[in-house]
Amino acid sequence: MLADDDALVVGRVTAAHGIKGWVKVVSFTDPRENIFSYGPWYLKGPDGWQAVKLTNGRPQGKGLVARIDACDDRTLAETTQVGREIAVPRSALPPAGEGEYYWSDLVGLQVRLTDGRLIGVIRRMLETGANDVMVVQGNADSIDRKERLVPWIMEQVVIRVDLSAGLVEVDWDPDF
């Protein structure tokens, strides 16, 4: 069993693939194939994070597919794996490099403008192709309660990240 505070979500099982228990996987790692090098995998179920053994994984077309031990048919994959998040213990990943951040470390941070006004809290991160985007939700303490999409562009938009203070400072027009 893996504790929620030690779980780092690295992907999600999205669908069954074929009839022999394989599943389609969306990876949140970069490059996406790195998801196969981290382990052990844990799938989030009704009783929390349960360890599973990855027996095989590979690119398949434009996506990824994986096979988890003790799952040898499509019905079992659909009922026990599809829709589940994939996590690894935080200790299984290398420390983030200088100026790099794991998305899970950013979620929940306050986002402030350079003039000190709070625009909200990061609820999730999105990958758009051009650049990553923070989904920032306003709250009672912020300038309003709007949800905003703020580009994650270091030095141009994201001026400072202070994980210990729980803060991201941005130079961005909140009316955009």
C-alpha positions in Angstrom: 0.0 0.0 0.0 1.2 3.5 -0.9 0.3 6.6 1.2 -1.3 9.4 -0.7 1.4 11.9 0.3 4.1 9.6 -1.1 2.2 8.9 -4.4 3.4 10.7 -7.5 0.9 10.3 -10.3 2.8 9.5 -13.5 -0.1 8.3 -15.8 -3.5 6.9 -16.2 -4.9 3.6 -17.6 -7.5 4.7 -20.3 -8.7 1.6 -22.0 -8.3 -2.1 -22.7 -6.1 -3.0 -25.7 -6.8 -6.3 -27.4 -8.0 -9.5 -25.7 -5.0 -10.6 -23.7 -5.2 -8.1 -20.8 -3.1 -5.2 -22.2 -4.2 -1.7 -21.5 -3.7 1.7 -23.1 -1.7 4.1 -20.9 -1.4 7.9 -20.9 1.9 9.0 -19.5 2.6 12.2 -17.7 6.4 11.7 -17.9 8.7 13.4 -20.4 9.6 11.5 -22.5 6.4 9.5 -22.2 8.2 6.2 -22.4 9.9 6.9 -19.1 6.7 5.7 -17.3 8.0 2.1 -18.0 11.3 2.7 -16.2 9.7 3.8 -12.9 8.4 1.3 -10.4 6.8 -0.3 -8.7 3.6 0.9 -10.2 0.5 1.5 -8.0 -3.0 1.8 -9.2 -5.6 3.8 -7.3 -8.6 1.8 -6.3 -11.4 2.0 -3.9 -9.1 0.8 -1.1 -6.2 3.2 -1.9 -3.0 2.6 -3.9 -2.4 -1.0 -4.7 1.0 -2.3 -6.0 1.0 -4.0 -9.4 3.8 -5.6 -11.3 4.3 -4.3 -14.9 5.3 -7.3 -17.0 5.6 -5.4 -20.3 5.2 -2.0 -21.8 5.8 -0.4 -25.2 4.9 2.3 -27.6 1.9 1.3 -29.8 1.1 3.7 -32.7 0.8 7.2 -31.2 0.2 5.9 -27.7 1.6 3.4 -25.1 0.3 0.0 -24.0 1.2 -2.0 -20.9 0.5 -5.4 -19.5 0.2 -5.9 -15.7 0.9 -9.2 -14.1 -2.1 -11.5 -13.3 -4.3 -9.8 -15.9 -4.7 -12.0 -18.9 -8.0 -11.0 -20.5 -9.8 -7.9 -21.6 -12.7 -8.2 -19.2 -10.4 -8.3 -16.2 -8.4 -5.3 -17.5 -11.6 -3.3 -18.0 -12.9 -4.1 -14.6 -9.7 -3.8 -12.5 -7.5 -1.3 -14.3 -9.2 1.0 -16.8 -9.8 4.5 -15.4 -7.2 4.1 -12.7 -4.3 6.6 -12.0 -0.8 5.2 -12.1 1.5 6.3 -9.3 5.0 5.6 -8.2 6.6 6.4 -4.8 8.2 9.8 -4.9 11.5 8.2 -4.0 11.5 6.3 -7.3 12.0 9.5 -9.3 15.2 11.5 -9.5 15.2 15.0 -7.9 14.0 17.7 -10.2 16.9 19.6 -11.8 17.6 23.3 -11.4 14.6 25.3 -12.5 12.6 22.2 -13.1 9.5 21.1 -11.2 7.3 18.1 -10.9 3.7 19.1 -11.8 2.5 17.5 -8.5 4.7 20.0 -6.6 3.1 22.9 -8.4 -0.6 21.9 -7.8 -1.9 23.7 -4.8 0.6 26.6 -5.0 -0.8 30.2 -4.8 -0.3 32.3 -8.0 0.5 36.0 -7.4 1.0 38.8 -9.8 4.2 40.9 -9.6 2.2 43.6 -7.9 1.3 41.2 -5.1 -2.3 40.5 -6.0 -3.4 36.9 -5.6 -5.1 35.4 -8.7 -5.7 32.0 -7.3 -4.4 28.5 -6.7 -3.0 26.0 -9.3 -5.6 23.3 -9.6 -3.8 21.3 -12.4 -1.3 21.6 -15.2 -2.0 21.1 -18.9 0.4 20.2 -21.7 -0.6 22.1 -24.9 2.3 21.4 -27.2 3.6 24.9 -27.4 4.1 25.3 -23.6 2.6 24.0 -20.4 -0.3 25.8 -18.9 -1.4 26.4 -15.2 -5.1 26.1 -14.5 -5.5 28.7 -11.8 -8.7 28.9 -9.8 -9.6 32.1 -8.0 -11.0 31.9 -4.5 -12.3 34.2 -1.7 -8.8 35.6 -1.1 -8.0 36.3 -4.7 -9.0 39.2 -7.0 -12.0 37.2 -8.2 -13.2 33.6 -8.4 -12.5 33.1 -12.1 -10.6 30.1 -13.5 -7.7 31.2 -15.7 -5.2 29.5 -18.0 -1.8 31.0 -17.4 1.1 29.9 -19.6 4.1 28.3 -17.9 6.8 30.2 -19.6 9.8 30.7 -17.3 11.3 34.2 -17.1 8.7 35.7 -19.4 5.5 34.9 -17.5 6.7 32.8 -14.5 9.1 35.1 -12.7 9.7 33.1 -9.5 8.7 29.8 -8.0 9.1 29.3 -4.2 8.0 25.8 -3.3 8.7 26.3 0.4 6.5 29.4 0.5 3.9 27.8 -1.7 4.1 30.6 -4.3 4.4 31.2 -8.0 4.9 34.8 -9.1 3.8 35.7 -12.6 4.0 38.7 -14.9 0.7 38.3 -16.6 -2.5 40.3 -17.3 -5.3 38.7 -15.3 -7.9 40.1 -17.8 -6.4 38.2 -20.7 
